[in-house]
């Protein structure tokens, strides 16, 4: 015997499914239910419960889905304050899986705080910076100060871990960049093949491989000096909570970028120097040199590029600020 469920019964069943999916971070199920039954978004109390689960568990993809224009009804001021209280809570039991390291976790928490404090719960997230500039908020300055104090206080341990991670990483990287500076500086005055005894001009000056060596060595020196300055700027920072949103990640990204460039230029300079010295005896020497130089490049791409791209995306184009369209 076939039984047909009425619309209220279907909506009640789907509501429980959506809540369970939202708690587990399964955005596909939530999207499917909302697409076929948009009536679910009309229930403000249900939407409030879903939003609380999403924000409490820090599910970025679900937040992007729910915060798209026209997805959910306008939220009341009371609901916004409730959601802000959820954001202020901190628990290591719901750590995001796509965040590596304490600084990026602190950055993600700051992004959650920023989007919760701004006008974005009723407007497209692309207008976040506009509303921030012109000062449109739903909370008073006293509320913002109290929220910020509570936010920092609840994450004091995380803030300390993030600062320690930044210091240790910057110290290690600055040591590497300093060694590259020393090697590149010395290589500029001990050129391959030596200098002419009477004029002091390099013997292989007219060779194209020598020009490659000279340019690569100079670029390695300048890049490593810039990287060292960036890491020193991190080491001398005050490590305030707000610095982990843009300031410190930007310095770390620039420092790592110039450090990677200096390593690459150093490999080029070393390879060209070997080519100059050995090319007279071994015409094919550039083949193994190119092959061996490609090994650290491949290792870098496999080991460091994912984390590097994550840092860049999280700092300059965070997914939390990019809503997903539910209905085309």
Secondary structure, DSSP 8 states (H G I E B T S, - for coil): ------HHHHHHHHHHHHHHHHHHT-HHHHHHHHHH-GGGGG-HHHHHHHHHHHHHHT-HHHHHHHTSTTTS----HHHHHHHHHHHH---GGG--TT--SHHHHHHHHHHHHHHHHSGGGSS-GGGHHHHHHHT--SS-HHHHHHHHHHHHHHTHHHHHHHHHHHHHHHHHHHHHHHHHHHHHHHHHHS-TT-B-TTT--BTTTTSHHHHHHHHHHHHHHHHHHHHHHHHHHHHTS---GGGGTTHHHHHHHHHHHHHHHHHHHHHHHHHHHHHHHHTTT-TTHHHHHHHHHHHHHHHHHHHTHHHHHHHHHHHHS-GGGS---S--
